[in-house]
Amino acid sequence: MEELLNVLASEARMQQAVAMNTLENGVHVFVYPLDSGMLVALGASPDMGLQAAAVLKKRADDLPRFGAWLPAMFNDGSLYLLRRMTEHGDDMSSLSAEQWDAAGELLS
């Protein structure tokens, strides 16, 4: 996942636009460049049937684990978990496998 994130971040920086990929399980990953860092999101389209209330409850029940992922619902009904990544020169901070797993669990 870290390699995919780095590729998307590089593409987003060069294009100054959202870079997106869809994983095998249908989850979308996107990266959006900010003035200082990147916005990373994992999420699903409305047809995946995620319920915002369930995601919010699961997050609230374990804020130390899930609190860094901020839920957002887009106008089309898609639900994403957002997280800000900081950059250090040309390097972007990476997410640990545990942090990716937490996001995946929130979306399940």
N, CA, C and O atoms as a MOPAC input file, in Angstrom:
PM7 MOZYME 1SCF
protein

 N      0.82400 1    -1.18900 1     0.00000 1
 C      0.00000 1     0.00000 1     0.00000 1
 C      0.87000 1     1.25600 1     0.00000 1
 O      0.52500 1     2.27000 1    -0.60700 1
 N      2.00700 1     1.16400 1     0.69600 1
 C      2.90100 1     2.32100 1     0.76100 1
 C      3.41100 1     2.70500 1    -0.62300 1
 O      3.51900 1     3.88800 1    -0.94700 1
 N      3.71900 1     1.70700 1    -1.43100 1
 C      4.19300 1     1.97600 1    -2.79300 1
 C      3.10300 1     2.66700 1    -3.61800 1
 O      3.38100 1     3.62200 1    -4.34400 1
 N      1.87700 1     2.18700 1    -3.50500 1
 C      0.75200 1     2.81400 1    -4.22000 1
 C      0.58600 1     4.25500 1    -3.76600 1
 O      0.39100 1     5.14600 1    -4.59300 1
 N      0.66100 1     4.49200 1    -2.47300 1
 C      0.53600 1     5.84700 1    -1.93600 1
 C      1.61100 1     6.76800 1    -2.49200 1
 O      1.32400 1     7.90900 1    -2.85400 1
 N      2.84300 1     6.28400 1    -2.56300 1
 C      3.93500 1     7.09700 1    -3.10100 1
 C      3.72900 1     7.41700 1    -4.57400 1
 O      3.98600 1     8.54200 1    -5.00400 1
 N      3.26500 1     6.44000 1    -5.35600 1
 C      2.99000 1     6.67400 1    -6.77900 1
 C      1.87800 1     7.70600 1    -6.94100 1
 O      2.00300 1     8.63400 1    -7.73900 1
 N      0.80200 1     7.54900 1    -6.19200 1
 C     -0.31600 1     8.49800 1    -6.28600 1
 C      0.10200 1     9.89600 1    -5.83300 1
 O     -0.29200 1    10.89000 1    -6.44300 1
 N      0.89600 1     9.97500 1    -4.77000 1
 C      1.35900 1    11.27400 1    -4.27200 1
 C      2.21600 1    11.97200 1    -5.31700 1
 O      2.07200 1    13.17500 1    -5.53500 1
 N      3.09300 1    11.23700 1    -5.95700 1
 C      3.94900 1    11.81100 1    -6.99100 1
 C      3.11100 1    12.31700 1    -8.16400 1
 O      3.33500 1    13.41600 1    -8.67100 1
 N      2.15000 1    11.50700 1    -8.58600 1
 C      1.26700 1    11.90400 1    -9.68500 1
 C      0.43500 1    13.13900 1    -9.31900 1
 O      0.26700 1    14.04700 1   -10.13300 1
 N     -0.07600 1    13.15900 1    -8.09800 1
 C     -0.89300 1    14.29300 1    -7.64900 1
 C     -0.06700 1    15.57900 1    -7.61200 1
 O     -0.54800 1    16.63900 1    -8.01200 1
 N      1.17200 1    15.48400 1    -7.13200 1
 C      2.05100 1    16.65600 1    -7.09100 1
 C      2.31700 1    17.19200 1    -8.49600 1
 O      2.22700 1    18.39600 1    -8.73600 1
 N      2.64700 1    16.28300 1    -9.42800 1
 C      2.97400 1    16.70700 1   -10.79500 1
 C      1.77200 1    17.33900 1   -11.49300 1
 O      1.92700 1    18.33900 1   -12.19300 1
 N      0.60000 1    16.78500 1   -11.31700 1
 C     -0.60700 1    17.26800 1   -11.99400 1
 C     -1.33000 1    18.36800 1   -11.21100 1
 O     -2.18300 1    19.06700 1   -11.75700 1
 N     -0.98400 1    18.51600 1    -9.93000 1
 C     -1.70000 1    19.42600 1    -9.03000 1
 C     -3.20000 1    19.14300 1    -9.08300 1
 O     -4.02900 1    20.04600 1    -9.20000 1
 N     -3.51200 1    17.84700 1    -8.99000 1
 C     -4.89400 1    17.37500 1    -9.05400 1
 C     -4.99600 1    16.06300 1    -8.28000 1
 O     -3.98800 1    15.50200 1    -7.85000 1
 N     -6.20500 1    15.59100 1    -8.11200 1
 C     -6.43700 1    14.32900 1    -7.43100 1
 C     -5.87700 1    13.17300 1    -8.25100 1
 O     -6.08300 1    13.10500 1    -9.46300 1
 N     -5.17400 1    12.27200 1    -7.59200 1
 C     -4.72800 1    11.01500 1    -8.20000 1
 C     -5.49000 1     9.90900 1    -7.49400 1
 O     -5.56200 1     9.88600 1    -6.26500 1
 N     -6.06600 1     8.98200 1    -8.27200 1
 C     -6.95200 1     7.97900 1    -7.69200 1
 C     -6.66400 1     6.59500 1    -8.24200 1
 O     -6.20100 1     6.44100 1    -9.37300 1
 N     -6.94500 1     5.59000 1    -7.42300 1
 C     -6.82700 1     4.20100 1    -7.82500 1
 C     -7.92200 1     3.41900 1    -7.11500 1
 O     -8.33600 1     3.78700 1    -6.01600 1
 N     -8.39200 1     2.34500 1    -7.73300 1
 C     -9.38000 1     1.47100 1    -7.11000 1
 C     -8.72000 1     0.13500 1    -6.81000 1
 O     -8.11300 1    -0.48000 1    -7.68700 1
 N     -8.84300 1    -0.30700 1    -5.57200 1
 C     -8.27400 1    -1.58100 1    -5.14800 1
 C     -9.16000 1    -2.73600 1    -5.60700 1
 O    -10.29300 1    -2.52200 1    -6.04000 1
 N     -8.64500 1    -3.94600 1    -5.51200 1
 C     -9.38300 1    -5.13000 1    -5.94600 1
 C    -10.71600 1    -5.30400 1    -5.22300 1
 O    -11.66600 1    -5.83300 1    -5.80100 1
 N    -10.79700 1    -4.86800 1    -3.96900 1
 C    -12.02600 1    -5.01900 1    -3.19600 1
 C    -13.03000 1    -3.89100 1    -3.45500 1
 O    -14.06800 1    -3.82500 1    -2.79600 1
 N    -12.73000 1    -3.00900 1    -4.40400 1
 C    -13.63600 1    -1.92200 1    -4.75200 1
 C    -13.41800 1    -0.63800 1    -3.98300 1
 O    -14.07100 1     0.36700 1    -4.26700 1
 N    -12.51900 1    -0.64500 1    -3.01800 1
 C    -12.22400 1     0.55700 1    -2.23200 1
 C    -11.38300 1     1.50300 1    -3.08100 1
 O    -10.43900 1     1.08400 1    -3.75100 1
 N    -11.73900 1     2.78200 1    -3.04100 1
 C    -11.01700 1     3.81200 1    -3.77700 1
 C     -9.95700 1     4.43200 1    -2.86200 1
 O    -10.19400 1     4.65300 1    -1.67500 1
 N     -8.79700 1     4.70400 1    -3.43200 1
 C     -7.73200 1     5.41600 1    -2.72400 1
 C     -7.44600 1     6.66400 1    -3.52700 1
 O     -7.20400 1     6.58000 1    -4.73100 1
 N     -7.46800 1     7.82500 1    -2.88700 1
 C     -7.06500 1     9.02000 1    -3.62200 1
 C     -6.15800 1     9.89300 1    -2.79600 1
 O     -6.17200 1     9.85900 1    -1.56500 1
 N     -5.37700 1    10.66800 1    -3.49200 1
 C     -4.42500 1    11.59100 1    -2.87900 1
 C     -4.63500 1    12.94900 1    -3.52800 1
 O     -4.72900 1    13.06400 1    -4.75000 1
 N     -4.70900 1    13.97800 1    -2.68600 1
 C     -4.91200 1    15.33800 1    -3.17300 1
 C     -3.80300 1    16.22100 1    -2.61100 1
 O     -3.58900 1    16.23200 1    -1.39900 1
 N     -3.09200 1    16.96100 1    -3.46200 1
 C     -1.99600 1    17.80100 1    -2.95600 1
 C     -2.51400 1    19.03100 1    -2.21000 1
 O     -3.47500 1    19.67700 1    -2.63000 1
 N     -1.85800 1    19.33200 1    -1.10800 1
 C     -2.14200 1    20.53500 1    -0.32500 1
 C     -0.91000 1    21.42600 1    -0.37400 1
 O      0.13300 1    21.00700 1    -0.87500 1
 N     -1.01300 1    22.64300 1     0.13700 1
 C      0.15700 1    23.52800 1     0.18900 1
 C      1.29600 1    22.87200 1     0.95900 1
 O      2.46400 1    23.00500 1     0.59400 1
 N      0.95000 1    22.17900 1     2.00200 1
 C      1.95500 1    21.52700 1     2.83900 1
 C      1.51600 1    20.09000 1     3.09900 1
 O      0.86700 1    19.81400 1     4.10800 1
 N      1.86100 1    19.18600 1     2.21000 1
 C      1.50300 1    17.78400 1     2.39000 1
 C      0.44600 1    17.32000 1     1.41300 1
 O      0.26000 1    17.89900 1     0.34300 1
 N     -0.23700 1    16.26800 1     1.80200 1
 C     -1.24100 1    15.63900 1     0.95700 1
 C     -2.43900 1    15.24300 1     1.80500 1
 O     -2.31800 1    15.00700 1     3.00700 1
 N     -3.58600 1    15.17600 1     1.16200 1
 C     -4.77400 1    14.62200 1     1.77200 1
 C     -4.94500 1    13.23000 1     1.18200 1
 O     -5.03700 1    13.07800 1    -0.03600 1
 N     -4.98800 1    12.22300 1     2.02700 1
 C     -5.13600 1    10.83900 1     1.59700 1
 C     -6.52400 1    10.37900 1     1.99300 1
 O     -6.99300 1    10.68200 1     3.09000 1
 N     -7.18600 1     9.64700 1     1.10600 1
 C     -8.52600 1     9.16700 1     1.41200 1
 C     -8.70400 1     7.73400 1     0.94900 1
 O     -8.18100 1     7.32600 1    -0.08800 1
 N     -9.44400 1     6.98800 1     1.73000 1
 C     -9.87200 1     5.63500 1     1.40800 1
 C    -11.37700 1     5.65200 1     1.49700 1
 O    -11.93100 1     6.19800 1     2.45000 1
 N    -12.05100 1     5.06700 1     0.52700 1
 C    -13.49500 1     5.09000 1     0.62500 1
 C    -14.19200 1     4.24000 1    -0.40600 1
 O    -13.57400 1     3.47400 1    -1.14600 1
 N    -15.48500 1     4.39800 1    -0.43000 1
 C    -16.31800 1     3.55900 1    -1.27200 1
 C    -17.47400 1     4.34700 1    -1.86400 1
 O    -17.96300 1     5.31400 1    -1.27800 1
 N    -17.89200 1     3.90800 1    -3.03300 1
 C    -19.03500 1     4.52600 1    -3.69500 1
 C    -20.31800 1     4.12900 1    -2.96200 1
 O    -20.31500 1     3.19300 1    -2.16300 1
 N    -21.40500 1     4.83600 1    -3.23500 1
 C    -22.65300 1     4.56800 1    -2.51700 1
 C    -23.16800 1     3.13700 1    -2.70100 1
 O    -23.84800 1     2.61100 1    -1.81900 1
 N    -22.85800 1     2.50800 1    -3.82000 1
 C    -23.37100 1     1.16100 1    -4.07000 1
 C    -22.72200 1     0.08700 1    -3.19600 1
 O    -23.16800 1    -1.06000 1    -3.20300 1
 N    -21.68000 1     0.43700 1    -2.44700 1
 C    -21.06500 1    -0.53200 1    -1.52600 1
 C    -21.84700 1    -0.64700 1    -0.22000 1
 O    -21.56500 1    -1.52600 1     0.59400 1
 N    -22.82300 1     0.23000 1    -0.01600 1
 C    -23.73100 1     0.10300 1     1.11400 1
 C    -23.19700 1     0.49800 1     2.47300 1
 O    -23.75000 1     0.07700 1     3.49000 1
 N    -22.15100 1     1.28400 1     2.52500 1
 C    -21.65600 1     1.74800 1     3.82600 1
 C    -22.64400 1     2.72400 1     4.45000 1
 O    -23.22000 1     3.56900 1     3.76600 1
 N    -22.82700 1     2.59600 1     5.74100 1
 C    -23.70700 1     3.49000 1     6.47500 1
 C    -22.85700 1     4.44400 1     7.31800 1
 O    -22.04700 1     4.00800 1     8.13700 1
 N    -23.05000 1     5.73700 1     7.11100 1
 C    -22.26000 1     6.73600 1     7.83100 1
 C    -22.40300 1     6.58100 1     9.34000 1
 O    -21.42000 1     6.70200 1    10.07100 1
 N    -23.60700 1     6.31500 1     9.80800 1
 C    -23.83000 1     6.18000 1    11.25000 1
 C    -23.00800 1     5.02800 1    11.82900 1
 O    -22.46300 1     5.15100 1    12.92600 1
 N    -22.91400 1     3.92400 1    11.11000 1
 C    -22.13800 1     2.77300 1    11.58700 1
 C    -20.64400 1     3.10500 1    11.63700 1
 O    -19.95200 1     2.73000 1    12.58400 1
 N    -20.15400 1     3.80800 1    10.61900 1
 C    -18.74200 1     4.19300 1    10.59100 1
 C    -18.43900 1     5.16400 1    11.73300 1
 O    -17.42100 1     5.02900 1    12.41100 1
 N    -19.31600 1     6.13200 1    11.94200 1
 C    -19.11500 1     7.09800 1    13.02400 1
 C    -19.14300 1     6.43000 1    14.39500 1
 O    -18.34300 1     6.77200 1    15.26600 1
 N    -20.05600 1     5.48000 1    14.59500 1
 C    -20.13500 1     4.78300 1    15.87800 1
 C    -18.87700 1     3.95100 1    16.12300 1
 O    -18.31400 1     3.97400 1    17.21700 1
 N    -18.44300 1     3.21900 1    15.10400 1
 C    -17.23800 1     2.39700 1    15.24600 1
 C    -16.03400 1     3.27900 1    15.56700 1
 O    -15.20100 1     2.92200 1    16.40100 1
 N    -15.94600 1     4.43000 1    14.90200 1
 C    -14.83500 1     5.36000 1    15.14900 1
 C    -14.89700 1     5.89600 1    16.57200 1
 O    -13.88100 1     5.94400 1    17.26500 1
 N    -16.08700 1     6.30100 1    17.01100 1
 C    -16.25100 1     6.87100 1    18.35300 1
 C    -15.96400 1     5.84400 1    19.44400 1
 O    -15.49900 1     6.20300 1    20.52500 1
 N    -16.23700 1     4.57300 1    19.17000 1
 C    -16.01000 1     3.52800 1    20.16400 1
 C    -14.53100 1     3.24800 1    20.41900 1
 O    -14.18400 1     2.67700 1    21.45300 1
 N    -13.65600 1     3.63900 1    19.49600 1
 C    -12.20800 1     3.40800 1    19.67300 1
 C    -11.41900 1     4.56500 1    19.04400 1
 O    -10.68900 1     4.37900 1    18.07100 1
 N    -11.58100 1     5.75000 1    19.61300 1
 C    -10.90000 1     6.93000 1    19.06700 1
 C     -9.37900 1     6.82900 1    19.06300 1
 O     -8.76000 1     7.33100 1    18.12600 1
 N     -8.74200 1     6.21000 1    20.05400 1
 C     -7.28200 1     6.10000 1    19.96400 1
 C     -6.82700 1     5.36800 1    18.69400 1
 O     -5.78800 1     5.70500 1    18.12600 1
 N     -7.58200 1     4.39000 1    18.25900 1
 C     -7.20100 1     3.62300 1    17.07100 1
 C     -7.69200 1     4.26600 1    15.78200 1
 O     -6.95800 1     4.31500 1    14.79600 1
 N     -8.92800 1     4.76000 1    15.78300 1
 C     -9.55800 1     5.23100 1    14.55200 1
 C     -9.62800 1     6.75600 1    14.41700 1
 O     -9.98300 1     7.26500 1    13.35400 1
 N     -9.29600 1     7.47800 1    15.47400 1
 C     -9.53300 1     8.91700 1    15.52000 1
 C     -8.82600 1     9.75200 1    14.46700 1
 O     -9.31700 1    10.82000 1    14.10200 1
 N     -7.67800 1     9.29000 1    13.96900 1
 C     -6.94000 1    10.07500 1    12.96400 1
 C     -7.61700 1    10.05000 1    11.59900 1
 O     -7.34800 1    10.90700 1    10.75700 1
 N     -8.49500 1     9.07300 1    11.37300 1
 C     -9.23200 1     8.99000 1    10.10700 1
 C    -10.52900 1     9.78400 1    10.25000 1
 O    -11.35800 1     9.48200 1    11.10800 1
 N    -10.69600 1    10.79300 1     9.40900 1
 C    -11.86800 1    11.66300 1     9.48400 1
 C    -12.88100 1    11.25700 1     8.41800 1
 O    -12.58500 1    11.32400 1     7.22600 1
 N    -14.07800 1    10.83500 1     8.84000 1
 C    -15.09600 1    10.43200 1     7.86700 1
 C    -15.65400 1    11.63800 1     7.11300 1
 O    -15.82800 1    12.72100 1     7.67200 1
 N    -15.92600 1    11.41700 1     5.83800 1
 C    -16.53300 1    12.46300 1     4.99800 1
 C    -17.46100 1    11.79800 1     3.99400 1
 O    -17.11200 1    10.78400 1     3.38900 1
 N    -18.64300 1    12.37600 1     3.82200 1
 C    -19.57100 1    11.87400 1     2.82400 1
 C    -19.67100 1    12.90400 1     1.71300 1
 O    -19.90500 1    14.08600 1     1.96400 1
 N    -19.49200 1    12.44700 1     0.49200 1
 C    -19.55500 1    13.33400 1    -0.66500 1
 C    -20.99700 1    13.46000 1    -1.14800 1
 O    -21.86400 1    12.68100 1    -0.75200 1
 N    -21.24500 1    14.44500 1    -2.00500 1
 C    -22.59900 1    14.70500 1    -2.50300 1
 C    -23.24700 1    13.50200 1    -3.17400 1
 O    -24.46900 1    13.36200 1    -3.14200 1
 N    -22.44800 1    12.63400 1    -3.78000 1
 C    -23.01300 1    11.46800 1    -4.46700 1
 C    -23.31900 1    10.31600 1    -3.51500 1
 O    -23.78400 1     9.26200 1    -3.95000 1
 N    -23.05900 1    10.50500 1    -2.20800 1
 C    -23.32400 1     9.47300 1    -1.21900 1
 C    -22.13300 1     8.57700 1    -0.92100 1
 O    -22.22600 1     7.69000 1    -0.07300 1
 N    -21.01900 1     8.79600 1    -1.60300 1
 C    -19.82800 1     7.99700 1    -1.31800 1
 C    -19.26200 1     8.40400 1     0.04000 1
 O    -19.37400 1     9.55800 1     0.45600 1
 N    -18.66100 1     7.44500 1     0.71300 1
 C    -18.14400 1     7.67000 1     2.05700 1
 C    -16.63500 1     7.43200 1     2.04800 1
 O    -16.16700 1     6.39100 1     1.58800 1
 N    -15.88800 1     8.39100 1     2.55100 1
 C    -14.43100 1     8.32000 1     2.56700 1
 C    -13.89400 1     8.58600 1     3.96400 1
 O    -14.52200 1     9.26500 1     4.77600 1
 N    -12.73000 1     8.03900 1     4.21800 1
 C    -11.96900 1     8.33900 1     5.42600 1
 C    -10.76700 1     9.15100 1     4.99000 1
 O     -9.98600 1     8.70700 1     4.14800 1
 N    -10.61300 1    10.33100 1     5.55300 1
 C     -9.55600 1    11.26200 1     5.15600 1
 C     -8.48300 1    11.35300 1     6.22600 1
 O     -8.72700 1    11.19700 1     7.42300 1
 N     -7.29100 1    11.61300 1     5.73600 1
 C     -6.15700 1    11.79500 1     6.64800 1
 C     -5.13500 1    12.70800 1     5.98000 1
 O     -4.83900 1    12.55400 1     4.79500 1
 N     -4.60500 1    13.64700 1     6.73300 1
 C     -3.57900 1    14.55900 1     6.21600 1
 C     -2.20400 1    13.93200 1     6.40900 1
 O     -1.87800 1    13.42000 1     7.48000 1
 N     -1.40800 1    13.98500 1     5.34300 1
 C     -0.04300 1    13.48000 1     5.39000 1
 C      0.89400 1    14.67400 1     5.26100 1
 O      0.64600 1    15.58800 1     4.47400 1
 N      1.96000 1    14.65800 1     6.03100 1
 C      2.91600 1    15.75800 1     5.94900 1
 C      4.08000 1    15.36900 1     5.05000 1
 O      4.41000 1    14.19200 1     4.90400 1
 N      4.69000 1    16.37800 1     4.45700 1
 C      5.85500 1    16.15400 1     3.60500 1
 C      7.08700 1    16.71100 1     4.28900 1
 O      7.03500 1    17.72200 1     4.99000 1
 N      8.19900 1    16.02300 1     4.06800 1
 C      9.49500 1    16.45100 1     4.59300 1
 C     10.43300 1    16.52500 1     3.39700 1
 O     11.05900 1    15.52900 1     3.03600 1
 N     10.53400 1    17.68600 1     2.78700 1
 C     11.30100 1    17.81300 1     1.54600 1
 C     10.56000 1    17.08200 1     0.44000 1
 O      9.40800 1    17.40300 1     0.14700 1
 N     11.20800 1    16.10700 1    -0.17400 1
 C     10.56400 1    15.31400 1    -1.21600 1
 C      9.91600 1    14.05100 1    -0.66200 1
 O      9.30800 1    13.29400 1    -1.41800 1
 N     10.03300 1    13.81100 1     0.63100 1
 C      9.47200 1    12.60000 1     1.23600 1
 C      8.17500 1    12.91600 1     1.95700 1
 O      8.03100 1    13.95400 1     2.60400 1
 N      7.23200 1    11.98700 1     1.82500 1
 C      5.97000 1    12.12900 1     2.52200 1
 C      5.94100 1    11.10800 1     3.65500 1
 O      6.40100 1     9.97800 1     3.49200 1
 N      5.39700 1    11.51100 1     4.80500 1
 C      5.27000 1    10.54600 1     5.89300 1
 C      4.41200 1     9.38700 1     5.39300 1
 O      3.52300 1     9.58300 1     4.56400 1
 N      4.66900 1     8.20900 1     5.88300 1
 C      3.91400 1     7.05400 1     5.40500 1
 C      2.99400 1     6.55100 1     6.50800 1
 O      3.16000 1     6.87600 1     7.68400 1
 N      2.03300 1     5.76100 1     6.09900 1
 C      1.10800 1     5.15700 1     7.04800 1
 C      1.57000 1     3.73400 1     7.32800 1
 O      1.98000 1     3.01200 1     6.41900 1
 N      1.49900 1     3.34700 1     8.57300 1
 C      1.87600 1     1.98600 1     8.93900 1
 C      0.79100 1     1.00600 1     8.49100 1
 O     -0.33300 1     1.40400 1     8.18700 1
 N      1.13900 1    -0.24900 1     8.45700 1
 C      0.16000 1    -1.28500 1     8.10900 1
 C     -1.00400 1    -1.24800 1     9.09400 1
 O     -2.15200 1    -1.47500 1     8.71500 1
 N     -0.70500 1    -0.96200 1    10.35500 1
 C     -1.76000 1    -0.87900 1    11.37400 1
 C     -2.74200 1     0.26000 1    11.07300 1
 O     -3.94900 1     0.10900 1    11.26300 1
 N     -2.22300 1     1.39500 1    10.60500 1
 C     -3.09200 1     2.53100 1    10.27200 1
 C     -3.96600 1     2.22200 1     9.05400 1
 O     -5.13900 1     2.59200 1     9.01800 1
 N     -3.38500 1     1.53800 1     8.04900 1
 C     -4.18500 1     1.12400 1     6.88300 1
 C     -5.24100 1     0.11200 1     7.31400 1
 O     -6.38400 1     0.17600 1     6.86100 1
 N     -4.86300 1    -0.82200 1     8.18800 1
 C     -5.80700 1    -1.82700 1     8.67200 1
 C     -6.96300 1    -1.18100 1     9.41600 1
 O     -8.11300 1    -1.59800 1     9.27600 1
 N     -6.65200 1    -0.15900 1    10.20900 1
 C     -7.70700 1     0.55600 1    10.94000 1
 C     -8.70600 1     1.18000 1     9.97900 1
 O     -9.91400 1     1.10300 1    10.20100 1
 N     -8.21100 1     1.79500 1     8.91500 1
 C     -9.10800 1     2.39000 1     7.92000 1
 C     -9.94600 1     1.31000 1     7.25300 1
 O    -11.14900 1     1.48500 1     7.06100 1
 N     -9.32400 1     0.20400 1     6.90300 1
 C    -10.06400 1    -0.89700 1     6.28700 1
 C    -11.14400 1    -1.43800 1     7.20700 1
 O    -12.24400 1    -1.76600 1     6.76200 1
 N    -10.82900 1    -1.52900 1     8.48200 1
 C    -11.82600 1    -2.00600 1     9.45200 1
 C    -12.98900 1    -1.03400 1     9.58400 1
 O    -14.14100 1    -1.45000 1     9.70000 1
 N    -12.68900 1     0.25300 1     9.56600 1
 C    -13.76200 1     1.25200 1     9.62400 1
 C    -14.69400 1     1.15600 1     8.42400 1
 O    -15.89300 1     1.41300 1     8.53700 1
 N    -14.14600 1     0.78800 1     7.28700 1
 C    -14.95600 1     0.69700 1     6.06800 1
 C    -15.65700 1    -0.64200 1     5.91100 1
 O    -16.41800 1    -0.83000 1     4.96200 1
 N    -15.41500 1    -1.57300 1     6.82100 1
 C    -16.03700 1    -2.89000 1     6.69600 1
 C    -17.34500 1    -2.98100 1     7.46100 1
 O    -17.99200 1    -4.02800 1     7.45600 1

